[in-house]
Structures are given as C-alpha cells and as structure tokens.
Amino acid sequence: MEMRWETAVADGLPASVSHAFGIFDRTLCGTQAGGMSPSDHWWLPQRENACGACRKAAGVIDGRWPQAIRGDGARVSVARRL
C-alpha cells in the first residue's frame, strides 16, 4: 500500500492531514477539491497525519489488487494516464 498511492494536493485540503489521491478531484476517502492532483510524493498510510478513512479505503482496494501486479514495477498513476 505504501507504494501505490500519491499524496493529494489542492488548495482546499488542510495541510495537517495527508490524503491519498483517488481520481476526479477526490481523495480515496471522498473529499473533493477543485484542481486536485497527485503529488510526486507517495502517500504513506503509516504516517501519523495520514487520513484514517483514506487508509481504510486503500486497504480495501489493495486487498482486491491482483498479486501478480503488486510489485514495484507495476506502480502506475491512473490520473497521469487520463
């Protein structure tokens, strides 16, 4: 999970909480802010300021991710491909 999600960045997000970028201007927990984008930095769920709801959503999604594409070389930003 530590190597799959980028940190979400947007003017409307509080700096005190680290959210995982989802898609379509939303974080994994559903927080929406116009102009949101993934940063060049990984979202680290073990950090103290990581959003708990993003952590839970990432765990569910990652639990469904096929084992064959969980390695370092399989990491691809969906948002950057759109």
C-alpha positions in Angstrom: 0.0 0.0 0.0 2.9 2.4 0.7 4.0 2.3 -3.0 0.7 2.7 -4.8 -0.9 6.0 -3.8 0.2 9.5 -4.3 -0.4 12.3 -1.8 -3.3 14.5 -2.9 -2.6 18.2 -3.3 -5.2 21.0 -3.7 -5.7 24.5 -2.3 -8.8 23.3 -0.4 -7.2 20.5 1.6 -5.9 21.1 5.1 -2.1 20.8 5.4 -2.5 19.0 8.8 -4.0 15.8 7.2 -2.3 13.8 4.4 -4.9 12.3 2.0 -4.4 9.7 -0.8 -5.2 10.9 -4.2 -8.1 9.0 -5.9 -9.4 10.3 -9.2 -11.7 13.1 -10.5 -10.7 15.7 -7.9 -11.3 13.3 -5.0 -9.3 11.7 -2.3 -9.7 8.0 -1.5 -12.0 9.0 1.4 -14.2 11.1 -0.9 -13.0 14.6 0.0 -13.4 16.8 -3.1 -11.5 19.9 -4.0 -11.3 21.6 -7.4 -8.0 21.3 -9.2 -6.8 18.4 -7.0 -3.9 16.5 -8.4 -1.5 13.8 -7.3 1.8 15.0 -6.0 5.2 13.4 -6.9 5.4 12.0 -3.4 3.9 8.8 -2.2 1.1 8.8 0.4 2.3 6.9 3.3 -0.5 5.3 5.4 1.7 4.7 8.4 2.4 8.4 8.9 0.7 10.0 12.0 -1.2 12.6 9.9 -2.5 10.1 7.3 -6.2 10.2 6.9 -7.8 7.2 8.6 -10.6 7.0 6.0 -8.1 7.1 3.1 -6.1 4.3 4.9 -9.2 2.2 5.2 -10.2 2.7 1.6 -6.7 2.0 0.4 -6.6 -1.3 2.4 -9.9 -2.4 0.8 -8.7 -1.5 -2.7 -5.3 -3.1 -2.2 -6.8 -6.2 -0.9 -8.6 -6.7 -4.2 -5.5 -5.9 -6.3 -4.1 -9.0 -8.1 -1.0 -10.3 -6.5 0.8 -10.6 -9.9 0.8 -6.8 -10.3 1.7 -5.7 -6.8 5.5 -5.2 -7.3 7.5 -2.0 -7.7 7.4 -2.1 -11.4 3.6 -2.3 -11.6 3.1 1.1 -9.9 1.3 3.4 -12.4 -0.5 6.7 -11.7 -4.0 6.4 -13.1 -4.6 10.2 -13.1 -1.5 10.8 -15.1 -2.7 8.4 -17.8 -6.1 10.2 -18.3 
